[in-house]
């Protein structure tokens, strides 16, 4: 055969040229391992961060989505937090006291916060302040007196559970505190108003 380097004739069974030393049939060299350059390293790190961000986003979605759905059902179905919803239905049961009358809730379809309630006697109003009505069983608060004609009428609220909610069985009293009393003052109407919608939760009429 002919040496491709020096052009001389060489025996075909030789692995190198005896004239110039050129090696025949040398196995192809393997390319050295390719080292990643700075741009490739940055690209690889960026891909890792992107994968981590996607995993975090999926995990957060799996945690937040059930909470959001539960909150939506709670506010939509139960009507809390939406001032356009009507107040819960209730009955107002009346019983006489020594100086006036006691009015208790019955058959509440759902509880409401005392803070959302005001009590109206004819044209006299008491806004309920619930800060003292969540102190345990039989929490009470006095709302003070208002003038109704010649009467000074005192309003006091009792929360049986002391949870700050107007539940079935909770009650309030309207009392004149002595002389003059309700006796002989004619017919009166008591209403419990749900303030977010200004609707009547329940009412009662009595003739003193």
Wavefront OBJ file of the C-alpha trace (Angstrom):
o trace
v 0.000 0.000 0.000
v 0.992 3.626 -0.361
v 1.759 5.738 2.703
v -0.635 8.674 2.718
v 2.013 10.889 4.296
v 5.244 10.241 2.348
v 3.829 8.466 -0.749
v 6.178 5.504 -0.545
v 5.205 1.860 -1.026
v 4.781 0.010 2.248
v 3.852 -3.607 3.000
v 0.128 -3.948 3.682
v 0.629 -5.870 6.944
v 2.453 -3.037 8.662
v 0.788 -0.727 11.127
v 3.159 2.173 10.466
v 5.277 3.513 7.629
v 8.959 2.445 8.013
v 10.016 5.565 6.147
v 8.182 8.386 7.914
v 6.696 6.610 10.942
v 3.046 7.380 10.048
v 0.654 5.016 11.823
v -1.899 3.112 9.807
v -5.331 1.915 10.996
v -5.210 4.022 14.219
v -8.512 3.793 16.000
v -10.355 7.094 16.068
v -9.741 8.980 19.253
v -12.635 9.624 21.539
v -13.505 13.244 22.050
v -12.766 14.474 25.521
v -15.702 15.096 27.792
v -17.347 18.417 27.005
v -17.222 20.884 29.884
v -20.252 23.099 30.278
v -19.594 26.736 29.581
v -20.960 29.606 31.699
v -23.975 30.139 29.462
v -24.849 26.424 29.575
v -24.419 26.376 33.355
v -26.756 29.357 33.683
v -29.303 27.692 31.408
v -29.178 24.476 33.465
v -29.579 26.384 36.749
v -32.469 28.364 35.239
v -34.233 25.159 34.255
v -33.830 23.844 37.817
v -35.280 27.010 39.306
v -38.185 26.956 36.860
v -38.996 23.361 37.810
v -38.870 24.271 41.519
v -41.183 27.270 40.968
v -43.695 25.096 39.120
v -43.633 22.503 41.924
v -44.165 25.209 44.578
v -47.011 26.755 42.586
v -48.755 23.380 42.226
v -48.363 22.640 45.951
v -49.721 26.077 46.876
v -52.664 25.595 44.528
v -53.485 22.223 46.082
v -53.504 23.849 49.538
v -55.280 27.116 48.701
v -57.931 25.759 46.317
v -59.821 23.636 48.908
v -59.732 26.548 51.364
v -61.072 28.952 48.754
v -63.846 26.554 47.748
v -64.819 26.002 51.389
v -64.910 29.755 52.028
v -67.034 30.300 48.912
v -69.527 27.661 50.034
v -69.583 29.102 53.570
v -70.258 32.668 52.474
v -72.595 31.771 49.622
v -74.725 29.094 51.239
v -74.875 30.479 54.757
v -75.067 34.062 53.585
v -72.480 35.487 55.971
v -70.427 38.385 54.679
v -72.970 39.355 52.027
v -75.028 42.337 53.132
v -77.563 41.728 50.368
v -78.792 38.507 51.961
v -81.919 38.651 54.114
v -81.574 38.203 57.872
v -82.396 34.872 59.501
v -86.031 34.209 60.386
v -86.999 34.068 64.043
v -89.868 34.381 66.475
v -89.820 36.841 69.356
v -91.420 35.435 72.496
v -92.595 37.928 75.117
v -93.067 37.525 78.866
v -93.696 40.174 81.554
v -91.101 41.158 84.143
v -91.485 43.205 87.326
v -90.899 46.509 85.504
v -91.513 45.689 81.864
v -91.113 42.845 79.391
v -88.592 40.218 78.345
v -88.229 39.200 74.675
v -86.430 35.974 73.711
v -85.442 34.550 70.348
v -87.060 31.308 69.245
v -86.751 29.148 66.132
v -83.680 30.959 64.793
v -82.860 29.702 61.295
v -79.262 30.786 61.828
v -77.321 32.800 64.350
v -76.270 36.379 63.720
v -73.744 38.579 65.486
v -75.114 40.856 68.165
v -73.031 43.639 66.574
v -75.303 43.413 63.526
v -78.461 43.878 65.585
v -80.382 46.884 66.806
v -83.504 46.838 68.966
v -86.332 49.236 68.177
v -89.252 50.051 70.485
v -91.711 52.162 68.474
v -89.344 54.968 67.388
v -86.669 54.416 70.067
v -83.495 52.531 69.065
v -80.681 50.717 70.885
v -77.600 49.531 68.994
v -76.309 46.329 70.557
v -72.615 46.399 71.499
v -71.415 42.805 71.648
v -68.061 43.424 73.350
v -69.515 42.241 76.691
v -71.574 39.402 75.246
v -68.792 36.909 74.557
v -67.535 36.382 78.111
v -69.032 32.973 78.805
v -72.453 31.745 79.856
v -75.103 34.355 80.667
v -73.038 37.301 79.465
v -74.994 40.535 79.896
v -74.765 44.111 78.695
v -76.844 47.160 79.560
v -77.561 49.443 76.634
v -78.794 52.327 78.770
v -82.114 54.165 78.769
v -84.053 56.043 76.110
v -87.061 58.311 76.435
v -90.381 56.966 75.184
v -92.912 59.694 75.900
v -92.918 60.114 79.672
v -91.068 56.821 80.169
v -87.380 56.136 80.610
v -86.976 52.673 79.105
v -83.895 50.582 79.882
v -82.667 47.871 77.504
v -80.527 44.960 78.745
v -79.290 42.012 76.640
v -78.369 38.492 77.832
v -76.361 36.020 75.725
v -76.958 32.566 77.225
v -73.921 30.951 75.600
v -71.780 34.061 75.824
v -70.532 33.644 72.267
v -71.424 37.090 70.904
v -74.096 35.587 68.650
v -77.873 36.078 68.839
v -78.826 32.437 69.282
v -82.081 30.667 69.999
v -83.011 31.415 73.626
v -81.011 34.638 74.015
v -83.151 37.516 75.262
v -83.360 41.202 76.057
v -85.531 43.160 78.474
v -87.259 46.510 78.097
v -88.073 47.932 81.520
v -89.252 51.303 82.768
v -87.432 50.899 86.048
v -90.393 51.817 88.210
v -92.886 54.673 88.183
v -94.177 55.628 85.705
v -94.435 52.138 84.190
v -95.631 50.711 80.888
v -99.086 50.221 82.382
v -101.671 52.301 80.597
v -99.323 53.551 77.882
v -101.161 51.804 75.045
v -99.858 49.514 72.311
v -96.161 49.183 71.473
v -94.165 47.330 68.827
v -90.734 45.842 69.368
v -88.564 44.972 66.371
v -85.141 43.380 66.048
v -83.383 44.857 63.003
v -80.563 43.187 61.069
v -78.476 46.272 60.352
v -76.551 45.159 57.198
v -79.848 44.932 55.264
v -82.094 47.034 57.535
v -84.592 44.149 57.531
v -86.633 42.950 60.480
v -85.467 39.666 62.014
v -88.494 39.368 64.273
v -91.049 41.562 66.064
v -93.686 41.583 68.750
v -96.577 43.868 69.693
v -97.887 44.310 73.222
v -100.472 46.445 74.987
v -99.212 47.715 78.308
l 1 2 3 4 5 6 7 8 9 10 11 12 13 14 15 16 17 18 19 20 21 22 23 24 25 26 27 28 29 30 31 32 33 34 35 36 37 38 39 40 41 42 43 44 45 46 47 48 49 50 51 52 53 54 55 56 57 58 59 60 61 62 63 64 65 66 67 68 69 70 71 72 73 74 75 76 77 78 79 80 81 82 83 84 85 86 87 88 89 90 91 92 93 94 95 96 97 98 99 100 101 102 103 104 105 106 107 108 109 110 111 112 113 114 115 116 117 118 119 120 121 122 123 124 125 126 127 128 129 130 131 132 133 134 135 136 137 138 139 140 141 142 143 144 145 146 147 148 149 150 151 152 153 154 155 156 157 158 159 160 161 162 163 164 165 166 167 168 169 170 171 172 173 174 175 176 177 178 179 180 181 182 183 184 185 186 187 188 189 190 191 192 193 194 195 196 197 198 199 200 201 202 203 204 205 206 207 208
